[in-house]
Amino acid sequence: MNRRRFLQNAVTAAAFLSIPRWATQDYLGEMLRTKRREILFASYSPPTDGITDCSSLLNRAMRDAVAARVPLRLPAGTFRATSLDPPDGLYLVGAGKDATYLNGRITFGSNQRWAALKLGDQSASVRNKPGAHYTQFVNARLRGGGGSGGDSNTILLGNYANSVRDVTFKGCDIECTLGNYDNVRVTENSTDPGGAHVEDITFDGCHFGVHNGVRQGCPRMDFEAYCDTQTGGTTYYHGWERINFTGCTFEASDWYNVDLTSPEAFRTLSPDYHGGCDSRISGCTLKGGDGYTIVIESPKNVVIENNTIYRGGYTFKWGCGDMTTVDPATVVRNNTIDTVTDMGVSDSGNSVFYIRGGMNVITDNVITTPSGRNVFYVEQQGRGNVTSPNTINGVVQ
């Protein structure tokens, strides 16, 4: 088939199928002439000194790439951009997370892909636009947290009415915040019963607390999912759901590695409250926190399995508020738990498991702890928990 016949057939098919303009003769003809499969930001002659603001050029290049349905490629170097507006559908790719640095505040939207680059502003968090969904960060390095409020976290998801769902971080390095708060913080609060949600957030093969040039770890928590019952007398609704970690590494932190908070009391405040639930931590290495390594503050049906877990003040802790009738039903199984090896967290002398609430199942773990140390501390509000069999210092108990 010759070129003319090919284009005629393409136009006919487009008209019949109502294919958008990007798939019609003009677009196909341009593709045939230029064989363009991506747009190069270098062709816009951006400043390369890492200081001059290139926001206008980069925003134009991003719009052009989305309109052409092709990736926008950034070369190696540092590009300073103080006012970015990334359009939905953007695919932005660099020359590698150690080669390309997009130095600017990142507020991501929907159906985006950010790959092979370092991104973020030292005085801001990487955060989502309201309603952001189906976005991926792949082999990226994320930096931030040196600001105030929400901007004291490296990554901030949710934040009051800003719903976000189906976002994946794959193979990413998440730097220790440059501020005084968390490396990743989820705040799921909304006064609207039909409003904000944080759902289906995945971290796959990510490294939390990467050295930021000053320190590694975190001054507070590597990851915190937080819900607030009330602020200023206003009741908040809903709760995050399905936050999952697979094959991740958490550097030792000053407080906790992972804190999943979703108080049971919320369910009495609103019938619309979902409650944090159905999350999984699997195949990860958690190097501990001076407070706790993993905190389960009442979300339901969390599964923690096949991890290597090091000591915290308490390595595991359950409970938030009155746990008399609360059944988190957490499953902790097939983990290697080492409270002897020093990964940067001091030995507090506390028990490995501090259990409040009911119906938790802790089985088939291999636990190494100092001789004579109490492994399970169960409060009066802990009931119906299964804590055997586990292998403790080489003995099945």
Phi, psi and omega in degrees: 000131180279172186298319182297314180296321178301314181292322178297316179296322180297318180294318179298315179296321181297317180295320182290320185265001184056040177290139182297167186303329183296342180257014183260191190302316182302313182292312182296322178297319178296320179297320179294323182287320188254346185052037184283127176241355177198164174252133180264122178297333179300333181289348177269004180053056181287156174295143185244012183275353180075004183242314181294134183289124179247024183305313184298314179296317184290320177299320178294316180297321178295317178297319179298318182294317179295318179298325181273355181059042178226159177292155170254123184255125174263134179283178174297146180134177178251130182236116181271126181219112188268345183217075181272146175224076184291122182285154174301144181090002182289138169237105184248124183229137179255194180264009181132148185290347174257004184242322182248128179234115173265101188266093180184165179293127182251117172239103190271157181245221188252152176052043180248158175221122179245118190222143169056050176201162171264139183210154179125159180249139184296342182251016183214164174264153166282124187217171183260151167287158177302129178082008181302141180203160178052050177241147182233143167243120188234124179049044179251161173242124187250133187229146176159193173102000185274009180264202180248164179060227179300335181281009175267008175250149175295312178234135178233121180243135181092258179066080178065241191275010185268085180299150176207141180207159175053057176243133183238134170247116186236123179063031185263148170260120180253110186292152168306132180306144174276358178255214185238021184239231189260160170286315173227129180230128171255124174240109184253088180227139174199139177275356183262118180302337178253018191263234197297143174220150167237113189221144171057062176254128186236133172243114186238112178066032182265158180241114182265135176084029177297146183303131183258011184100344178243314181201169170244182183079224178197140176289348180223263183237138173298318178215133176223124169254120192231137172235141182244127182298310184212147170223124181063028178084359181262127180281137176258157187239172175068191180184151180296157179216143170056068170254120190235143179233128178226126174062031182263160174241131179244116176291155180302137183240165180285336178245273184232157167282306183225129176233113178252107187246127176200081189301138179300332182302335181299329185292338177273346181272331184207131175291345180275353185290122180283320186080135175301134184197165168058046177252161185218137171240114190219133175066026184257164171244119181243117189271003170102166176218149181297335174272291178215161172274306179231130178241126177245097184261061167089358173298155186261149169060043173274135178246128179236107189214148173060036179253163166252119192233128181255170192292150168232187174308305153245139182289318175235143175216135176247154166111144174206114182075206182287118182253018186302321183242015186263131180238089180297328179057044176284141175250122177240109187213149173058034177259153168260115186243115186240108179255015178259313184294133181273110177254019180108008180240129182292153179277114183277343184083002183279170176296161178287315183243126176247105193251126170229147183090175190238167170068027175274145182239116183237098187218157171060032175262151174255113189244127174245123184214156178306143182304134178085355181286136175291130181271315184245122172246112184248119177286170178300331180279002174267124184208150177068021181271145178254121185235023175206154005273148169221155176261112185246116182050044175087357183244129177285125182228000000 
